[in-house]
Amino acid sequence: MMVFDQHPGIIKWSSEEIVIPYISPVDNRPHRYFVDFYIKKKDQYNTIEELLIEIKPLSQTKPPETKTKKTKKYINEVITYAINQAKWEACNKYCKERNMKFLIFTEKDLFDESNKNL
């Protein structure tokens, strides 16, 4: 958030104010996805861009490795991944309809000094 406040191209930002409906693959019912960040900024050509950004651990952005033993931990990882995929599919559709971009950042992105995603 300090990066957003200090970034010269960011016009405005908010946290968890954009709500996107999605259907959970776990219970097949509607739920609400609160995207971590909304950002409105100027790009290097002074064009206004709007972004939705989700912050997640890298492990939640990849399908869990298939295990022969279905432990509680493994089942939770599968459920978490499936729910995240449903949220992100709904968010991508939302962004496409509004000419916005959707980005997912992990700890690799956040702690990489060379990262120029914003």
Secondary structure, DSSP 8 states (H G I E B T S, - for coil): -HHHHH-TTEEEEEES--EEEEE-TTT--EEEEE-SEEEEEE-TTS-EEEEEEEE--GGGGS-----SS--HHHHHHHHHHHHHHHHHHHHHHHHHHTT-EEEEE-HHHHT-TT----
